[in-house]
Amino acid sequence: MSTPHIERGLAATPGQPTQGPLTHEELQLAGRNHSMPLEALHDDLTPAGLHYLLIHFDIPHVSLETWRLRLGGAVSRSLELSLDDLKARPAVTMPVTLECAGNGRSLLQPRPLSQPWVLGAVGTAEWTGTPLAPLLEEAGLASDAVELVFTGADSGIQGGVEEPYARSLTIEEAMHPEVMLVYAMNGQPLPLQHGFPLRLLVPGWYGMASVKWLTSIEAVTTRFMGYQQAVAYHYLQGPDGPGLPVTHIRVRSLMVPPGIPDFFTRRRVVDAGPVMLHGRAWSGHGDVERVEVGIDGTWMPAHLDPPVGDFAWRSWSMVWVANKGDHVLRCRAMDSSGALQPTEQVWNYQGIGNNMAQRVEVTVR
């Protein structure tokens, strides 16, 4: 794999990968957003306060009294709906695993500059809302409509462009029955930081598609070229595009780090003897069919439990008879598309979709 030449010690600039230490800007982003602690992999559903959180700009102040969802553009009938109107429609509750497309970014070398995720930018919640397709049918999409643009109440500047956060889906993608407008998370009203009062949910896709604080849906007759759609979230090998757009979640497995951690290094310490290793695996490209655990480079199959849902992770486990000394544990999953997690990084300029197999260093005493 070839990567751009990066001068060591060169001052980090926006968009330019670096070999240096974390920058002030990255630490600022890390302070605003948070990962799911990997020990939360124990549970089928992630509590809202532990679920990963990425906020691109600022959390908007939304008044429920005046908030309305507007559906318009290339439609026969424009709609304006309150939250009560949406709650009066048929409701669906579904467990869905969401993962940030940048999960694992900080592990790439050279490191792309953005939110410096390690491995915890993931979570599985039970989401409640109403399917999008019937709403689109009610509005009556024009025959020349090609995409739907979903716009949130949050806005800011990225890449020198000032605009609200907005993403689009093709008509075909938006009409999938699992795509929903959700207003509850784990049986409670959608938390403010997770998009209150309403967010889009696109199961199987990385989280950037599930627009939070949703205010409008517009049917358009040409491709949407907003920054978050046309520039951000692309697999690129250099600063120039267009590259391939990011869509479905790449196959991944994570383990609960065994034993106890050293406070500063997070290195694990376990006692010799049988150790139950377990974790979760998921993919947006197909069903997870296999998980393997690597012990010092030797791979062994793990036991798989049924998935939590059609678009949610599944649990895996394996007993490791741990001998005294230092060891390296890894895990990797394969899905029904035939995709297998790589054991080496697959580098790209934006630091997207790094599903390299997890590495856990363990001292057995």
N, C-alpha and C positions, 0 to 999 in steps of 0.2 A: 504494500500500500504506500502510495506517495502522498506526502502532505506538503503544504507550502513551507518554504524556508522561513523560519522565525528566528530573528536574532535574539540570543539570550541577553536579558537585562534591558531589552528595549522597552521603553515606557509603553504601557498598555493604552491603546486608543479604541474607541467604540468600533465594534465589528471586527477587530483584528485579533486573532488568537494569540495566546501568549504562553511562554514556558515559565513565567514568573509567578510570584505569590499572589494570593487573592488580592484584588484591588479594593479600594474604598467603595467604589460603586457596586461591586459584587456583594460586599458585606452589607451595604445598604439594602439591596434587594433581598438578601438572605434574612435580614431582620424583619422585613415586611411579610414574607411568605414563610410557610413552614412545611416540613416533611411529616409523614406518618412514621412514628417510631416503629422499627421493624418488629419489636415484641408485640405490636398490635396485630401481626399476622396470625396470632393465636385465634382470633375471633372471625366468624363468618362475616359479620358486619362491623364496619369501622365507626366508632362514635364520631359525631360531627366535629367535636373538638380535636380529634386525633387525625381525621381525614386530611390528606394533603391540601394545601391552599396556595393558589397562585393568583395574585391580583395585579394585572398589568399596569393600571394607572392608580386612581383613588377609588375607595368604596363610595359610590354615590349616595347622597341622601335622597331617598325615594319616599314620597308621601302616598300611603295607600289610598287616601281619600281622593287624590287627583290622578293617581297612576291609571293608565289605560294601555292595553295592548292594541296597536293599530295594525291591521292587515290590509294592504292596498297594493297599488301599482297595476300591473297587467292582470286585473281580475274583473269579473263581471259585477261583483258587489263588494265594496269595501266594508270592513268590519271594524268596530271599536268595542273592546270587551274589557269589563272590570274583572278583578280577581274572583268575585262572586259568580260572574257569568261563566268563567272557566271552570270553577268548582262545581257548577250545576251540570256540566257536561259529563259523559261517562268517564269514570276514573279507572286508572290502572296503577298497580303497585308492583315494582319490579326491582330486584337486586341487580346493580350494575357496577362493574369495576371501572373506575376512571383513573387514567394515568397521564401525567404531563408529558408532552412530547420531548421535553428537555431532560427527563429523568436520566441520571447517569452522566450528565454533561461534564461535571467537574472531574470525572475520571479520565476524560480524553486528554491526550497529549499530542500537539499543543492544545491548550484549553480555550475553547471559544468563550467569548465574554458575554455573559448574560446571567440569569438566575443560576447560581452554582449548585445545582442539585447533586446529591450523592446517589442514593438509591431509593429514598423514601417518598418520592413524589407520586403516590398511588393511594388508593383507598376504595373500599367497596361499601356502598350505602344502599339502603332500600328507598327508592325514589317513588313518589306518588304524583301523578299528574294526568293529563288527558292526551290521547294520541293526536298528532298534528294532522295526519292525512284527512280525517273527516272535516276538519276546519277548512282545509284548502279546497276540498270538494264543495263545501258550503259557499265559499267565496267565489268559486268558479274561475279557475285559471285560464287565461287567454291561450289560444292555440300556439301563439308565438313566444310564450313565456319559456325561458330556458333555465333560469335559476331563481332561487329565493334568497334574499339578503336579510340576515338576522342582525339587528343592531341593539347594543346595550346602552344603558344610561351613563356608562363610564366613558371618559374621553381623555386624551392626552396627546403627547408628541412622541413619535418614534420614527427614526430614520429621517428626521426633518419634516415629517408630515404630521399635521394636526388633524385629528378626526376621532369620532367615537369608535369604540371597539366594535368591529363588524366582521362577520364571516358569511360565506354563502354555501349553499348546497344546490346541486342540480335538482331538477324536479323529481327525477327518478329516485335520487338519494333521500330527498325529503319525504317522499311518499312511503318509505319503508314503515311497516306497522309498529316497529319498536321505537321510532323517533317520537319524542314526547315533549310537551310543555309541562314542566314540573313545578310544583308549589310546596312540596313537603319532602323532608329528608328524615329517614328513620322514624316516621310517624309523627314528626313535629313540623311546624311551619318552617319553611326554608330559612336557614339562618342568614342574617344580613350579609356576612362575608361570603356565603355560597350562592348569592344571587337574588335574595328577597326583593320583590315578591314572586318573581317568575324567572326561570331560566330554561333554555333549550337543553335537551338531553339527547345526544347522538350515541347510543351504545355501540361499542366496538371500535370507536374512533378515539384518537388522542383527545385530551380535554379541551384543546383550543377550539374545537367545533361546538362545544356545549356552551353557547354564549350566555353569560350571566346578566342579571338586571335587564332582562329583555324588554324592550319598549316597542319595537316595530318589526314586522315581517313584510318585505316588499318583493313582489314578483317582478322580475326584470327580463327584458328581451335581448340583452347582451350580457356577456360575461362580466361579473363584478370584479373590479380591479383595485379594491381597497388594499391598504398596506398589509393588513393581517392576512389577506388572502393571496395577493400577488407577489409580495416580497418576503414577508416572514413565513416560517413553516414550510421550507423547501429543503430537500436534500441537495446540497451543493458541495463542490470540491474547492471553490474559491469564492471571491466576493461577487462575481458576476453570475447572473441567472440565465435562464429561468430555473433550471433544475426540476426535479420531480416534486410535486406537491405532497405534503404529509397528510395521510388519511388514517388508515386503520392501525391499531396498536400491534407492534411487533411482539412475537412470542417472548415471554419472560417467566422466570421462576426466581423466587427469593426465599431464603430460609430465615427462620428466627435464629439469631445468633445464639449458640448454645452457651450454657454455663453463666458465668458472671463477667462483667467487663472491668478492665482497668479504666479509671475515671477519664484520664486524659487521652490515651491512645485508642481506647475502645477495644483493645485486644482482648480476646476471650480466654478465660481460665476454667477448665473443667477437671473433675476427678476421673481417674482411670476407671475403666469398666464400661458397661453398656450405657450409651447416651442416645436418647431418642432425638433424632433430627427431624424437623418438620418445617413446612412452609406452605406457600401458595404459588400457583402457576396460572397464567391467563394468556389469551391471545385474541386479537381482533380479526385474525385471518382464518380461524377455524377452531375446532375443539382441541384442547390439550390432550394429547394421546400418550405422552410418556414424559417422565421426569427422571433424570439421572443425578446421582450425587457423586462428586469426585473427592476421593480421599488421597491426597498427595499424588494426584495424577491418575489414579485408578478409578474408573467410572463404574457405578453399580446402580441397578434400577431401584427406584423408590415405589412404594405403594401409593396408589391414587384413590382418593375418595370421589364420590360424585360431585359435580360442580354445584355451586350455590344457586346458579341460575344460568340461563342460556347465554347471558352476556356478563357473567361474573366468574371470579377465580374458583379454582378447586384446590382442595387441600392435598398435600402429599406428606409421607413420613418414611423414615428408615432408621433402623437401629444400627448404631456405630459402636463397635467394641474398641474403645479408645485406649491406646497404649501410651505410656509416659513419653513425653518429649514434645517437640513443636511440630504442628501439622498445618496444612492448608486445605480447607474445605471449599468446594465449589458446588453449584447446582445449575443444571440446564434443562430446558424443556423443549419438546417437539410438538408441533400442532398438526392437524389433519391436512394442512396444505403441504406438509413436508418440510416446513421451515424449522431449523434447529438453531438454538442460541449459539452464537460464536463464542469462542474462548479468548479471542483477541479483539481489540477494538476495530470497528469499522468507522473510520474517521469521516466527519463532514463538517463543513464550515460553520453551520449554525449550531452544531452540537445536538442534533436531533436523533431520536430513536436509537440511542446507544444501549442495546440490550445485551452487551457482553456479559457472560456468565459471572455471577457474584463470586467474590473471593473473601473468605473469612479465615483469618489467622487465629490459631488456637494453641494454647499451651496446656498440655495434660499433665497434671501433678499426681 
